[in-house]
Amino acid sequence: MAEIDNKVPAEVRTQFGKGFARRLRAAGQIPAVVYGHGSEVLHVALPARQVSLLLRKKNAVLDLQIDGKSQLALVKDAQKDPVRQIIEHIDLVVVTKGEKVVVDVPIHIVGTQQSGSTLELDAKAVPLEAEATHIPEFIEVDIDGAVPGFRVTFADLKLPADVKVAGESEQLVVHVHAAKAKDSGETGAELAAELADEAAHAEHKAEIHAEQHDAEKAEALADAELSGAAAAAEAAE
């Protein structure tokens, strides 16, 4: 999949409320707030399709283009409709190049443990301190051939340069034990498949969201045309 440009046009908005937010979303935009570094809270509208694609990546950093100026911002929270899962609002934190931030980064399991043993996943993500513009997309854990007694903690993780764990170093990530009757544990392959399925499901959701935004926009335009036609008929009378 081609890399999505993280330069995002951000239109400053001065109108608020649920009604205005609905109109924004119908027009293919997402209301958002930008704050941090002692600056005043800035209310903006962002292009829904581009941002939805960028948010497929955990801890996305957007290069907001505001009134001709560039401002980096880390996605702190994306609020979604609980039913349709459409992004309704985004919280963004101002960051600068070289600044350190603490974020949760997903764990990716690769390989398969020794046959007859069971792998337990103790943490799906690890809290890391990293430069805002160099946050790793995920941390890989290789369990290929692991035997009962194998364990990986936060302290054992192989991290990129200038990245360090922000949580308890002894926190378990995964461990392997001997299989028991009716063991509910999963194999490494099953865990990897599960995590991959979650990622694919998230990507599919993003595509559905984009389609829903397009449908809402078309519906809003149709309503506007009908309202215009009604007004014209009334004037003619």
TIROTOR-968500 format. One line per 10 residues: number of its first residue (from 1); their letters; for each residue x, z, y of N, C-alpha, C, O. Coordinates in steps of 0.2 Angstrom, whole numbers, plus 5000, padded with zeros to 4 digits. Each point is the difference from the previous one (the first is absolute). Layout:
N
NUM	a	X:Z:Y:X:Z:Y:X:Z:Y:X:Z:Y | ...
***
This chain:
237
1	maeidnkvpa	5004:5000:4994:4996:5000:5006:5004:5000:5006:5005:5004:5001 | 4994:4992:5004:5004:4999:5006:4999:5007:5004:4995:5003:5000 | 5011:4998:5003:5000:5006:5005:4996:4999:5006:5000:4995:5003 | 4996:5010:4998:4995:5000:5005:5004:5003:5007:5003:5005:5000 | 4996:4991:5005:5003:5002:5007:4997:5007:5002:4994:5000:5001 | 5011:5004:5000:4997:5007:5003:4999:5000:5007:4999:5006:5003 | 5002:4989:5001:4999:4999:5007:4993:5000:5001:4997:4994:4998 | 4999:5011:5004:4993:5000:5000:4998:5000:5008:5001:5005:5003 | 4995:4990:4999:4997:5001:5007:4995:5005:5000:4995:5001:4996 | 5006:5004:5009:4996:5006:5001:4996:4999:5007:5004:5000:5005
11	evrtqfgkgf	4990:5000:4995:4996:4999:5006:4998:5007:5002:4996:5003:4997 | 5006:4999:5009:4998:5007:5003:4992:5000:5001:4998:4995:5003 | 4999:5010:4995:4993:5000:5001:4998:5007:5004:5003:5005:4999 | 4992:4994:5005:4997:5006:5004:4993:5002:4998:4997:5004:5003 | 5000:4992:4992:4994:5002:4998:5000:5004:4993:5005:4998:4996 | 4991:5006:5003:5000:5004:4994:4993:5001:4997:4995:4997:5002 | 5004:5007:4993:4994:5001:4996:4999:4996:4994:5003:4995:4999 | 4992:5007:4997:4999:4997:4993:4997:4993:5001:5002:4995:4997 | 4994:5004:5008:4997:4993:5001:5006:4995:5002:5000:4995:4997 | 5004:5007:5008:5006:4996:5002:5004:4999:4994:5003:4994:4999
21	arrlraagqi	4999:5011:4997:5004:4999:4994:4997:4995:4995:5004:4996:4997 | 4989:5004:5002:4997:4996:4996:5001:4993:5002:5001:4995:4996 | 4998:5004:5011:5001:4993:5003:5007:4997:4999:5001:4994:4998 | 5004:5011:5002:5007:4998:5000:5001:4997:4992:5003:4995:4999 | 4995:5009:4997:5001:4999:4993:4996:4993:4998:5003:4996:4996 | 4991:5003:5007:4996:4994:4999:5004:4994:5002:5000:4994:4998 | 5004:5007:5008:5004:4995:5003:5007:4999:4996:5004:4996:5003 | 4997:5007:4992:5006:5000:4996:5006:5004:5003:5006:4998:4999 | 4992:5008:5004:5006:5004:5003:4998:5007:4997:4995:5002:4998 | 5011:5002:5002:4999:5007:4998:5002:5005:5006:5005:4999:5003
31	pavvyghgse	4991:5006:4999:5002:5004:5005:5005:5005:4998:5001:5002:4994 | 5004:5000:5010:5006:5004:4998:5002:5004:5006:4999:4998:5006 | 5005:5007:4993:5003:5004:5005:5007:5001:4999:5002:5000:4994 | 5002:5000:5011:5007:5000:5000:5002:5007:5004:4998:5000:5006 | 5006:5004:4991:5002:5006:5003:5007:5002:4998:5003:4997:4995 | 5000:5008:5008:5007:5003:4998:5005:4999:5006:4999:4996:5005 | 5006:5008:4994:5006:5000:5005:4998:5002:5007:5002:4997:5005 | 4993:5007:4995:4997:5003:5007:4997:4995:5004:4998:5001:5006 | 5000:4993:4991:4996:4995:5004:4993:5001:5000:4998:5003:4995 | 4998:4994:5009:4993:5001:5000:4997:4996:4994:5003:4995:4998
41	vlhvalparq	4992:5008:4999:4996:4996:4995:4998:4993:5003:4997:5000:5005 | 5005:4995:4991:4998:4993:5002:4995:4997:4995:5001:5001:4994 | 4993:4997:5008:4995:4997:4996:5001:4993:5000:5000:4996:5005 | 5000:5001:4989:5001:4992:4999:4996:4998:4995:4997:5003:4996 | 5002:4990:5004:4997:4996:4994:5005:4996:4997:5004:4996:5003 | 4996:5004:4990:5005:4996:4996:4996:4994:4996:4995:5002:4998 | 5009:4993:5001:4997:4995:4995:4999:5002:4993:5005:5002:4997 | 4989:4998:5001:4998:5004:4993:5004:4996:4994:5003:5004:4996 | 4997:4990:5004:5002:4996:4994:5008:5001:5000:5002:5002:4994 | 5002:4997:5011:5007:5001:5000:5002:5008:4998:5004:5001:4996
51	vslllrkkna	4992:5003:5007:5002:5007:4999:4998:5003:4993:5004:5003:4997 | 4990:4994:5000:4998:5002:4994:5006:4997:4995:5001:5004:4995 | 5002:4991:5006:5005:4997:4996:5006:5004:5000:5004:5002:4995 | 4998:5000:5011:5006:5005:5002:4999:5006:4996:5005:5003:4998 | 4989:5000:5002:4999:5007:4997:5000:5000:4993:4999:5005:4997 | 5002:4989:5000:5001:5000:4992:5006:5004:4999:5001:5003:4994 | 5004:4997:5010:5006:5003:5000:5000:5007:5002:4997:5001:5006 | 5005:5004:4990:4999:5007:5002:5005:5001:5006:5006:4998:5000 | 4992:5007:5005:5004:5002:5006:5002:4994:5004:5006:4999:5002 | 4989:4996:4999:5002:4994:5004:5001:5002:5007:4997:5005:5003
61	vldlqidgks	5008:4991:5000:5002:5001:5007:4998:4994:5004:5002:4994:4998 | 4994:5006:5007:4997:4995:5003:5004:4999:5007:5002:5005:5003 | 5000:4989:4999:5003:4998:5006:4994:4998:5005:4999:4994:5000 | 4998:5011:5003:4995:4998:5005:5002:4997:5006:5005:5001:5003 | 4991:4993:4998:5001:4996:5006:4995:5002:5005:4994:4998:5000 | 5008:5007:5005:4995:5002:5005:5002:4998:5007:5005:5002:5003 | 4991:4994:5000:5001:4998:5007:5007:4997:5001:5003:5001:5005 | 4999:4995:4990:5006:4997:5000:5006:5004:4998:5006:4998:5001 | 4993:5008:4997:5006:5005:4998:4999:5001:4993:4995:5000:4997 | 5011:5002:5000:5000:5001:4993:5000:5008:4999:5004:5004:5003
71	qlalvkdaqk	4992:4999:4992:5000:5007:4998:5000:5001:4993:4995:4998:4997 | 5010:5005:5000:4999:5001:4993:4996:5006:4998:5000:5005:5004 | 4996:4995:4991:4995:5005:4998:4999:5001:4993:4999:4994:4996 | 5002:5012:5001:4999:5001:4993:4992:5001:4999:4997:5004:5003 | 5001:4993:4991:4993:5001:4999:4999:5007:4997:5003:5002:4994 | 4994:5003:5009:4999:5007:4998:4994:5001:4995:5000:5003:4996 | 4995:4993:5006:4994:5001:4996:4995:4994:5002:5000:4997:5005 | 4997:5001:4989:4995:4994:5001:4994:5002:4997:4999:5002:4994 | 4996:4999:5010:4993:5003:4997:4996:4994:4998:4999:4995:5004 | 4998:5006:4990:4996:4994:4997:4993:5002:4999:4998:5006:4999
81	dpvrqiiehi	4997:4989:5001:4993:5001:4998:5000:5003:4993:5003:4996:4996 | 4994:5009:5002:5001:5003:4993:4996:4995:4995:5002:5001:4994 | 4994:4995:5008:4996:4995:4996:5004:4993:4999:5002:4998:4995 | 4998:4999:5011:5003:4993:5001:5007:5000:5000:5004:4995:4999 | 5000:5011:5002:5007:5001:5001:5003:4995:5005:5006:4999:5000 | 4990:5000:5005:5002:4996:5006:5004:5005:5005:4998:5005:5001 | 5008:4993:5001:5003:5004:5005:4996:5001:5006:4999:4995:5004 | 5000:5011:4998:4996:5001:5006:5004:5002:5006:4998:4999:5006 | 5007:5005:4993:5004:5002:5005:5007:5002:4998:5001:5002:4994 | 5004:4997:5010:5007:5001:4999:5004:5005:5005:4999:4999:5006
91	dlvvvtkgek	5004:5006:4991:5004:5004:5004:5008:4998:5000:5002:4999:4994 | 5001:5000:5011:5007:4997:5001:5004:5005:5004:4998:5003:5005 | 5008:4999:4992:5005:5004:5003:5006:4996:5003:5003:4996:4997 | 4998:5005:5010:5006:4996:5003:5006:5002:4996:5002:5006:5000 | 5002:4989:4999:5007:5002:4997:5005:4995:5004:4998:4995:5003 | 5008:5007:4996:5006:4996:5003:5005:4998:4994:5000:5004:4995 | 5004:4991:5006:5005:4998:4995:5005:5006:5000:5002:5003:5005 | 5000:4999:4989:5004:5005:4999:4997:5007:4999:5003:5005:4998 | 4991:4996:5004:4996:5006:4999:4999:5002:4993:4998:4995:4996 | 5003:5011:5002:4998:5002:4993:4993:5003:5000:4997:5003:5004
101	vvvdvpihiv	5000:4995:4991:4993:5002:4998:4999:5002:4993:5004:4999:4996 | 4991:5006:5003:4999:5002:4993:4994:4997:4997:4994:5000:5003 | 5006:4996:4992:4994:4997:4997:5000:5000:4992:5006:5002:4997 | 4989:4997:5000:4999:5000:4993:5001:4993:4998:4997:4996:5002 | 5008:5003:4993:5002:4994:4997:4998:4999:4993:5002:5005:4996 | 4994:4990:5002:4998:5000:4993:5006:4999:4995:5005:4998:5001 | 4994:5005:4993:5004:5000:4994:4998:4994:4996:4995:4999:4998 | 5010:4997:5000:4999:4994:4995:5004:5002:4993:5006:5001:5001 | 4990:4999:4994:5004:5001:4993:5001:4994:4997:4996:4995:5000 | 5010:5004:4997:5002:4994:4997:5003:5002:4993:5003:5005:4999
111	gtqqsgstle	4996:4991:4996:5003:5001:4993:4995:5004:4996:4994:5001:5002 | 5008:5000:4992:4995:5004:4995:5005:5005:4996:5005:4999:4998 | 4992:5007:5002:5003:5005:4996:5001:4999:4993:4997:4995:4997 | 5006:5009:4999:5001:5000:4993:4994:5000:4996:4995:5004:5002 | 5004:4991:4993:4994:5000:4997:4998:5007:4996:5005:5003:4998 | 4989:4999:5003:4998:5006:4997:5000:5006:5005:4998:5005:4998 | 5004:4994:5008:5001:5005:5005:4994:4998:5005:4998:4995:5000 | 5001:5010:5004:4995:5000:5006:5003:5001:5006:5004:5005:5001 | 4994:4991:5004:5003:5000:5007:4994:5003:5004:4994:4998:5000 | 5008:5007:5004:4995:5003:5005:5003:4999:5007:5005:5001:5002
121	ldakavplea	4990:4996:5002:5002:4999:5007:4997:5006:5004:4994:5001:5001 | 5011:5002:5003:4999:5006:5003:4999:4999:5008:4997:5004:5003 | 5005:4991:4999:5000:4998:5007:4999:4992:5001:5005:4997:4998 | 4990:5001:5006:4999:4993:5001:5004:4998:5006:5001:4994:5002 | 5001:5011:5002:5004:4998:5007:5005:5006:5001:4999:5005:4998 | 5005:4993:5007:5006:5005:5002:5000:5000:5007:5000:4995:5003 | 5000:5011:5000:5001:5000:5008:5007:4999:5001:5005:5003:4998 | 4996:4992:5007:5007:4998:5002:5001:5000:5007:4995:4999:5004 | 5011:5003:4998:5002:4999:5007:5004:4994:5001:5005:4999:4997 | 4992:4996:5007:5004:4994:5001:4999:4997:5007:4995:5002:5004
131	eathipefie	5009:4993:4998:4999:4997:5006:4993:4996:5000:4999:4997:4995 | 4998:5004:5011:4993:4997:5000:5000:4992:4998:4995:4998:4997 | 5011:4999:5005:5000:4993:4999:5003:4998:4993:5001:4994:4999 | 5001:5011:4997:5003:4999:4994:4997:5004:4994:5004:5003:4996 | 4990:4998:5004:4996:5004:4995:5000:4996:4994:4997:4994:5000 | 5005:5008:4994:5000:4997:4994:4993:4999:4998:4996:5004:5001 | 5002:4990:4996:4994:4998:4998:4998:5005:4994:4994:5002:4999 | 5010:4999:4996:4999:5004:4994:5007:5003:4998:5005:4997:5002 | 4995:5008:4993:5006:5003:4997:4999:4998:4993:4995:5003:4997 | 5010:4994:5000:4999:4998:4993:5004:5006:4995:5005:5002:5002
141	vdidgavpgf	4991:4999:4993:5003:5005:4995:5000:4996:4993:4995:4998:4997 | 5011:5002:5000:5001:4996:4994:5000:5005:4994:5004:5005:4999 | 4991:4994:4996:4999:5005:4995:5001:4996:4993:4998:5003:4995 | 5005:4991:5005:5001:4996:4994:5004:5004:4995:5006:5002:5002 | 4991:4999:4992:5004:5003:4995:5000:5008:5000:5003:5003:4996 | 4993:5000:5009:5000:5007:5001:4998:5004:4994:4995:4998:4997 | 5008:5007:5001:4998:5004:4994:4997:5007:5002:5001:5002:5006 | 4996:5002:4990:4997:5006:5002:5005:5005:5003:5006:5000:4997 | 4992:5003:5008:5005:5004:5004:5002:4996:5006:5003:5004:5005 | 4996:4990:4996:5002:4996:5006:4996:5002:5006:4994:5001:4999
151	rvtfadlklp	5009:5000:5006:4996:5002:5006:5003:4997:5007:5006:5000:5000 | 4990:4999:5005:5003:4998:5006:4997:5004:5005:4993:5000:5001 | 5011:5003:5004:4997:5003:5005:5001:4996:5007:5004:4995:5000 | 4994:5008:5005:5001:4997:5007:5008:4999:5001:5002:4995:5003 | 5001:5010:4995:5008:5000:5001:5003:4995:4996:5006:4998:5002 | 4991:4999:4993:5003:4995:4996:4999:4993:5002:5003:4996:4997 | 4992:5003:5008:4998:4994:5002:5006:4996:5003:5004:5003:5004 | 4997:4991:4995:5005:4995:5003:4996:4998:5006:4996:4995:5000 | 5007:5007:5006:4997:4998:5006:5005:4996:5004:5006:5000:4999 | 4991:4995:5006:5004:4996:5004:5004:5005:5005:4999:5005:5001
161	advkvagese	5006:4991:5002:5005:5004:5004:4996:5003:5006:4995:4996:5003 | 5006:5010:5000:4997:5003:5006:4993:5002:4998:4996:5000:5005 | 5002:5000:4989:4993:5003:4998:5001:5006:4996:5004:5000:4996 | 4992:5005:5006:5001:5006:4996:4993:5003:4998:4995:4999:5004 | 5005:5005:4991:4993:5003:4998:4998:5006:5005:5004:5004:5002 | 4990:4996:5000:4997:5005:5005:4997:5005:4996:4997:5005:5004 | 5002:4995:4990:4996:5005:4996:5005:5004:4996:5006:5000:5001 | 4991:5004:4994:5004:5004:4996:5004:4996:4995:4997:4996:4996 | 5009:5005:5004:5005:4996:4995:4998:5000:4993:5002:4996:4996 | 4996:5010:5002:4998:5001:4993:4994:4998:4997:4998:5001:4994
171	qlvvhvhaak	4998:4996:5011:4993:4997:4998:5001:4995:4995:5004:4995:5001 | 4992:5006:4993:5001:4995:4995:4996:4993:5002:4995:5000:5003 | 5008:4995:4995:4997:4993:5001:4997:4998:4994:4994:4998:4999 | 5010:5001:4995:4998:4999:4994:5004:5004:4994:5005:5002:5002 | 4992:4999:4993:5003:5003:4994:4998:4997:4994:4994:4998:4999 | 5010:5003:4995:4998:4997:4994:5000:5006:4995:5004:5004:5000 | 4991:4996:4995:4999:5005:4995:4998:4996:4994:4998:4995:5000 | 5003:5009:4994:4998:4997:4994:4992:5000:4999:4997:5004:5003 | 5001:4990:4995:4993:4999:4999:4997:5005:4995:5002:5002:4995 | 4991:5000:5007:4997:5004:4996:4993:4997:4998:4998:4995:5003
181	akdsgetgae	4999:5008:4992:4993:4997:4998:4996:5000:5006:4999:5005:5004 | 4997:4989:4997:4995:4999:5005:5004:5002:5007:4996:5002:5005 | 5010:4996:4996:5004:5001:5006:4996:4995:5006:4999:4994:4998 | 5000:5009:5007:4997:4996:5006:5005:4997:5004:4998:4997:5005 | 5009:5004:4994:5005:4997:5004:5000:4992:5000:4997:4997:4995 | 5006:5000:5009:5001:4993:5000:5007:4997:4999:5005:5004:5001 | 4996:4990:4997:5006:4997:4999:5003:4998:5007:4996:4999:5004 | 5010:5000:4996:5003:4997:5006:4997:4993:5002:4998:4999:5006 | 5001:4997:4989:4996:4994:5001:4993:5000:5003:4998:4997:5004 | 4999:5008:4993:4993:5002:5002:5000:5002:5008:4995:4998:5004
191	laaeladeaa	5009:5007:4997:5001:5002:5007:5001:4995:5005:4998:4999:5005 | 5007:4996:4993:5002:4995:5004:4994:4995:5001:4999:4998:5006 | 4998:5001:4989:4994:4995:5000:4995:5003:5005:4996:4997:5003 | 5003:5010:4996:4995:5003:5004:5001:5000:5008:4996:4999:5004 | 5011:5002:4997:5002:5000:5007:4999:4993:5003:4998:4999:5006 | 5004:4996:4990:5000:4993:5002:4992:4998:5001:4999:4996:5004 | 4997:5006:4991:4993:4999:5001:4997:5003:5006:4996:4997:5004 | 5006:5009:4998:4998:5003:5006:5002:4996:5006:4996:4999:5005 | 5010:4998:4995:5003:4996:5006:4996:4993:5000:4998:4998:5005 | 5000:4999:4989:4997:4994:5000:4993:5001:5002:4997:4996:5004
201	haehkaeiha	5000:5010:4995:4993:5002:5002:5000:5000:5007:4995:4998:5004 | 5010:5006:4999:5000:5000:5007:5001:4994:5004:4997:4999:5005 | 5007:4996:4992:5000:4993:5003:4994:4997:5000:4998:4996:5004 | 4998:5004:4990:4994:4997:4999:4995:5003:5005:4996:4996:5003 | 5004:5010:4998:4996:5003:5005:5001:4998:5007:4995:4998:5004 | 5012:5001:4998:5001:4997:5007:4997:4993:5001:4998:4999:5005 | 5003:4997:4989:4997:4993:5001:4992:5001:5001:4997:4996:5004 | 5000:5008:4992:4993:5001:5001:4998:5002:5007:4995:4998:5003 | 5009:5007:5000:4999:5002:5006:5000:4995:5005:4996:4999:5005 | 5009:4996:4994:5001:4995:5005:4994:4995:5000:4998:4998:5005
211	eqhdaekaea	4999:5001:4989:4995:4996:4999:4993:5003:5003:4996:4997:5004 | 5004:5010:4996:4994:5003:5002:5001:5000:5008:4995:4999:5003 | 5011:5002:5000:5001:4999:5007:4997:4993:5003:4997:5000:5005 | 5005:4995:4991:4998:4993:5002:4992:5000:5000:4997:4997:5004 | 5000:5006:4990:4993:4999:5000:4997:5004:5005:4995:4998:5003 | 5007:5008:4999:4997:5004:5005:5001:4996:5007:4995:5000:5004 | 5011:4997:4997:5001:4996:5006:4994:4994:5001:4997:4999:5005 | 5002:4998:4989:4996:4994:5000:4993:5003:5002:4996:4997:5003 | 5002:5009:4994:4993:5003:5001:4999:5001:5007:4995:4999:5003 | 5011:5004:5000:4999:5002:5007:4999:4994:5005:4996:5001:5004
221	ladaelsgaa	5008:4994:4994:4999:4994:5004:4993:4997:4999:4997:4997:5005 | 5000:5003:4989:4994:4998:4999:4995:5004:5004:4995:4997:5003 | 5005:5009:4997:4996:5004:5004:5000:4999:5007:4995:5000:5004 | 5011:4999:4999:5001:4998:5007:4997:4993:5002:4997:5000:5005 | 5003:4995:4990:4997:4994:5001:4993:5001:5000:4996:4997:5005 | 5001:5007:4991:4993:5001:4999:4997:5003:5007:4995:4999:5003 | 5009:5006:4999:4998:5004:5006:5000:4995:5006:4996:5001:5004 | 5009:4995:4996:5001:4995:5006:4994:4995:5000:4997:4998:5005 | 5001:5000:4989:4994:4995:4999:4994:5004:5002:4996:4997:5004 | 5003:5009:4994:4994:5004:5002:5000:5001:5008:4994:4999:5003
231	aaaeaae	5011:5002:5000:5001:5001:5007:4998:4993:5004:4996:5000:5005 | 5006:4995:4992:4999:4993:5003:4993:4999:5000:4997:4997:5004 | 5000:5004:4990:4992:4999:4999:4996:5004:5005:4995:4997:5002 | 5007:5009:4998:4996:5004:5005:5001:4998:5007:4995:5000:5004 | 5011:4998:4998:5001:4997:5007:4995:4994:5001:4998:4999:5005 | 5002:4997:4990:4996:4993:5000:4993:5002:5001:4996:4996:5004 | 5001:5009:4993:4993:5002:5001:4999:5002:5007:4994:5002:5002
***
